[in-house]
């Protein structure tokens, strides 16, 4: 029989082994956010500056599986803007903690987008975007406990095995590119439905990223996005604006060979409803390794509220979402939490020039 201390050490050992065998490989998968539209520039750099005459800033905090030992959290800050020219600029910063300090990662990126017209009379256009980012990751091997260190009674009393060859830090540059198409169409009368359809390729330069081997590269990732929106005949709670429905789809595939049996899929579908000044949404998310019939799925529930300044130059939006795990993981993971703060600044006047026109 193990002592209480040894049992605790064994639990930590199992966690360490799981992290080494699964975490270091799954960590190759990119971050995932429940609030897709609020984090749209993360999924596709072409979304940078899609709102003309606005500066958008967004701060996001995501806490994954709070019931598990260790901290799995991500903080993301992004800002993007588009003047009344045909180009936009973006900046993002992401910091994550995987497993209570086992892996800490930071990313700083810059994005650029350019807009061209498809059919001016119908208000349809497209944007192309690119992003370059610098990534820094550190591995804390002091937290690792191996089975060879354990005594069945006294716990962790033996010396740690030699970890020569395991890197503790790595830096690399990364690049992404994408396109977004704005394709509005008439629903009824004068009511138009806005549609944004985007595709993006991430890590297309395949930078090296592995703590154990030098020849392992970041797997390429493909994302497909659709976000729509239309106003109904109903009034919102403020009795000034119309009740809105905003459906959306997000699909991701990532792997050494995309769309192969060893690749990883993430699929989300749902809709938000907006009755100003409040918003609510419900989404379904499924993550599946193609060669396995086991997947992680969840229902995502969103709530939000917005505030406008007196002259409406500034708008503040606070959004909270909860991922309710489905299946066998309900008791194990206790879902995930995400909260976002968005601040939008609207410029006063249009520029009189329009360079890089299409």
C-alpha positions in Angstrom: 0.0 0.0 0.0 1.3 3.4 -0.9 1.5 6.2 1.6 -0.5 9.4 1.1 2.6 11.3 0.0 3.5 8.5 -2.4 0.0 8.4 -3.8 0.1 12.2 -4.5 3.5 11.8 -6.1 2.2 9.0 -8.3 -0.7 11.1 -9.4 1.7 13.8 -10.4 3.8 11.2 -12.2 0.9 10.0 -14.2 0.1 13.6 -15.1 3.7 14.1 -16.2 3.7 11.0 -18.4 0.4 12.1 -19.9 1.8 15.5 -20.6 5.0 14.1 -22.2 3.3 11.6 -24.3 0.2 13.5 -25.2 0.8 17.1 -24.3 3.9 17.7 -26.3 2.2 16.2 -29.4 -1.2 17.8 -28.9 0.4 21.1 -28.1 1.3 21.2 -31.8 -2.4 21.9 -32.2 -3.1 25.6 -32.2 -5.1 27.5 -29.6 -8.9 27.1 -29.7 -11.3 29.9 -28.6 -15.0 29.5 -28.0 -15.8 33.0 -29.1 -15.0 32.6 -32.8 -16.2 36.0 -34.1 -14.7 38.0 -31.4 -11.3 36.3 -32.2 -11.8 36.3 -36.0 -8.4 37.8 -36.8 -6.7 34.9 -35.0 -8.4 32.4 -37.3 -7.8 34.4 -40.4 -5.5 37.5 -40.9 -7.8 38.6 -43.8 -10.4 39.6 -41.2 -8.0 42.4 -40.1 -9.8 45.7 -40.7 -13.1 44.4 -42.1 -14.9 47.3 -40.5 -14.1 50.5 -42.3 -13.2 53.5 -40.1 -12.8 51.5 -36.9 -10.1 50.6 -34.4 -11.0 47.3 -32.7 -9.2 46.0 -29.6 -10.1 42.7 -27.9 -8.8 41.1 -24.7 -9.6 37.4 -24.2 -9.0 35.1 -21.2 -9.7 31.3 -21.6 -9.5 28.8 -18.7 -9.5 25.2 -20.0 -10.6 22.3 -17.8 -10.5 24.0 -14.3 -11.1 20.6 -12.6 -7.8 19.1 -13.8 -4.6 19.6 -11.8 -2.5 22.4 -13.2 -3.4 25.6 -15.0 -4.4 25.5 -18.6 -5.1 29.1 -19.5 -4.6 31.5 -22.4 -4.6 35.3 -22.6 -4.9 36.9 -26.0 -4.9 40.6 -26.9 -5.5 41.8 -30.4 -6.1 45.1 -32.2 -6.9 45.9 -35.8 -7.9 48.9 -37.8 -8.9 50.1 -41.2 -9.0 53.7 -42.3 -10.9 54.7 -45.4 -8.2 53.3 -47.6 -8.0 49.8 -48.9 -5.6 48.4 -46.3 -5.7 47.4 -42.7 -3.2 46.6 -40.0 -3.4 44.3 -37.0 -1.4 43.3 -33.9 -1.8 40.3 -31.6 -0.2 39.0 -28.4 -0.9 35.5 -27.0 0.4 34.1 -23.7 -0.4 30.6 -22.5 0.3 28.3 -19.6 0.0 24.6 -20.2 -0.1 22.4 -17.1 0.7 24.9 -14.4 4.1 25.9 -15.8 5.1 22.8 -17.8 5.0 24.7 -21.0 4.7 28.5 -21.2 4.4 30.1 -24.7 4.2 33.7 -26.0 3.4 34.9 -29.5 3.7 38.4 -30.9 2.3 39.0 -34.4 1.7 41.7 -37.0 -0.9 41.5 -39.7 -1.7 43.3 -43.0 -4.8 43.2 -45.1 -5.7 44.6 -48.5 -9.2 45.1 -49.9 -10.5 44.8 -53.5 -13.9 45.3 -55.0 -16.0 42.5 -56.5 -19.3 44.1 -57.5 -19.5 47.6 -56.2 -23.2 48.0 -56.8 -24.0 45.0 -54.6 -21.5 45.9 -51.9 -19.4 42.8 -52.4 -15.7 42.8 -51.9 -12.8 40.6 -50.8 -9.8 41.0 -48.5 -6.4 39.3 -48.6 -4.4 39.1 -45.4 -1.0 37.9 -44.1 0.4 37.6 -40.6 4.0 37.2 -39.4 4.6 36.2 -35.8 7.5 35.5 -33.4 7.0 32.6 -31.0 8.8 31.8 -27.8 8.2 28.6 -25.8 9.8 27.3 -22.6 9.7 23.9 -20.9 10.1 23.6 -17.2 11.6 20.2 -16.7 11.9 20.7 -12.9 8.2 19.8 -12.7 8.7 16.4 -14.3 8.7 13.3 -12.0 9.5 10.0 -13.5 8.7 6.5 -12.2 12.4 5.7 -11.7 12.4 8.5 -9.0 9.6 6.9 -6.9 9.7 4.6 -3.9 6.4 2.8 -3.2 6.4 4.0 0.4 8.4 7.2 0.7 7.5 8.6 -2.7 10.0 10.9 -4.7 13.4 10.1 -3.1 15.6 9.1 -6.1 17.5 11.4 -8.4 16.0 12.6 -11.7 17.2 10.8 -14.8 19.4 12.7 -17.2 17.4 14.9 -19.6 20.3 15.7 -21.9 19.1 16.5 -25.4 15.7 17.9 -24.3 15.5 21.6 -25.1 14.1 24.0 -22.5 13.5 26.9 -24.8 12.8 27.5 -28.5 12.0 30.4 -30.7 10.7 30.5 -34.3 9.1 32.7 -36.8 5.7 31.8 -38.3 3.5 33.0 -41.2 -0.2 32.7 -42.1 -2.2 33.9 -45.0 -5.9 34.1 -45.9 -8.8 35.6 -47.8 -12.3 36.8 -46.9 -15.2 37.4 -49.3 -18.1 39.7 -48.3 -21.1 38.5 -50.2 -24.4 40.2 -49.1 -27.7 39.1 -50.6 -31.3 40.3 -50.2 -33.5 38.3 -47.8 -36.8 40.1 -48.3 -37.9 43.7 -49.1 -34.9 45.9 -48.2 -33.5 43.5 -45.7 -30.0 42.3 -46.6 -28.0 39.4 -45.1 -24.3 40.0 -44.6 -22.0 37.0 -45.3 -18.3 36.8 -44.6 -16.7 33.6 -46.0 -13.0 33.1 -45.3 -10.2 30.6 -45.8 -6.8 30.7 -44.3 -3.6 28.6 -44.2 -1.4 28.8 -41.0 2.2 27.7 -40.6 2.7 27.3 -44.3 6.4 27.8 -44.0 6.5 24.8 -41.5 8.8 26.2 -38.8 10.7 23.8 -36.6 9.0 23.4 -33.2 9.9 20.5 -31.0 11.6 20.1 -27.7 13.0 16.7 -28.4 13.8 16.5 -32.1 15.2 19.0 -34.5 13.5 17.7 -37.6 9.9 17.9 -36.4 7.9 20.9 -37.8 4.7 22.7 -36.9 1.9 21.0 -38.7 0.1 23.2 -41.3 -3.4 24.2 -40.4 -6.4 25.0 -42.7 -9.4 27.0 -41.4 -12.7 27.8 -43.1 -15.0 30.4 -41.6 -18.5 31.6 -42.4 -20.3 34.3 -40.4 -23.7 35.8 -41.4 -26.0 38.4 -40.0 -29.4 39.8 -40.7 -32.0 42.1 -39.0 -35.5 40.9 -38.3 -38.7 43.0 -38.2 -38.6 42.9 -34.4 -37.3 45.6 -32.2 -34.5 45.1 -29.7 -34.8 45.7 -26.0 -33.6 49.3 -26.5 -36.5 49.9 -28.8 -34.2 51.7 -31.2 -32.4 48.9 -33.2 -33.6 45.7 -34.8 -33.3 42.2 -33.4 -30.5 40.4 -35.1 -29.5 36.8 -35.8 -25.9 36.0 -36.5 -25.2 32.3 -37.5 -21.7 31.0 -38.1 -19.5 28.0 -38.9 -15.8 27.3 -38.1 -13.9 24.3 -39.5 -10.2 23.6 -38.8 -7.9 20.8 -40.0 -4.3 20.4 -38.8 -1.7 17.7 -39.3 1.5 16.7 -40.9 -0.6 15.8 -43.9 -3.8 17.8 -43.9 -7.1 15.9 -44.2 -5.2 12.6 -43.7 -6.1 9.9 -41.2 -3.6 11.4 -38.7 -4.9 14.9 -38.9 -7.0 16.7 -36.4 -10.4 18.3 -37.0 -12.3 21.0 -35.1 -15.8 21.9 -36.1 -18.1 24.6 -34.5 -21.6 25.6 -35.6 -24.1 27.9 -33.9 -25.7 31.3 -33.8 -25.8 34.5 -31.7 -28.9 36.6 -31.3 -28.6 40.3 -30.5 -31.3 42.3 -28.8 -29.4 45.5 -28.0 -27.8 46.0 -25.5 -27.6 42.2 -24.8 -26.4 39.2 -26.8 -26.8 35.5 -26.3 -25.6 32.5 -28.3 -25.5 28.7 -28.4 -22.9 26.7 -30.3 -21.9 23.1 -30.7 -18.2 22.2 -31.0 -16.6 18.9 -31.8 -12.9 18.0 -31.9 -11.8 14.7 -33.5 -8.6 12.9 -34.4 -9.4 11.4 -37.8 -7.8 8.0 -37.1 -9.9 7.7 -33.9 -13.6 7.3 -33.3 -13.2 9.2 -30.0 -13.9 12.9 -30.0 -14.3 15.7 -27.5 -17.5 17.7 -28.0 -19.2 20.5 -26.0 -22.1 22.9 -26.0 -21.0 26.5 -25.8 -23.3 29.1 -24.2 -22.6 32.8 -24.6 -23.9 35.9 -22.9 -22.8 39.5 -23.6 -23.7 43.1 -23.1 -22.5 46.3 -24.9 -22.3 50.0 -23.9 -22.0 53.0 -26.2 -20.5 56.4 -25.3 -22.7 59.5 -25.7 -21.5 60.3 -29.2 -21.1 56.6 -30.1 -17.4 57.0 -30.9 -16.7 54.3 -28.4 -18.4 51.0 -27.8 -17.6 48.5 -25.1 -18.6 44.8 -25.3 -18.2 42.2 -22.6 -18.8 38.6 -23.5 -18.7 35.4 -21.4 -18.9 31.8 -22.7 -19.0 28.5 -21.0 -18.1 25.2 -22.7 -20.2 22.4 -21.3 -18.4 19.1 -21.9 -20.5 16.3 -23.3 -20.0 12.6 -22.9 -17.6 10.9 -20.5 -15.6 14.1 -19.9 -18.4 16.0 -18.1 -17.3 15.0 -14.6 -13.6 14.9 -15.4 -13.0 18.4 -17.0 -15.9 20.6 -15.7 -16.0 22.5 -18.9 -14.1 25.6 -19.8 -14.6 29.3 -19.3 -13.8 32.3 -21.6 -14.4 36.0 -21.1 -13.7 38.7 -23.6 -13.6 42.5 -23.5 -13.9 44.4 -26.8 -13.4 48.2 -27.2 -14.2 49.8 -30.6 -13.2 53.3 -31.5 -14.9 54.9 -34.6 -13.1 57.6 -36.5 -14.8 60.9 -37.1 -14.2 61.7 -40.8 -13.3 60.0 -44.0 -9.9 60.5 -45.7 -10.0 62.4 -49.0 -7.5 60.0 -50.6 -7.7 56.4 -51.5 -4.4 54.8 -52.3 -3.9 51.1 -53.4 -7.3 51.3 -55.0 -8.4 48.2 -56.9 
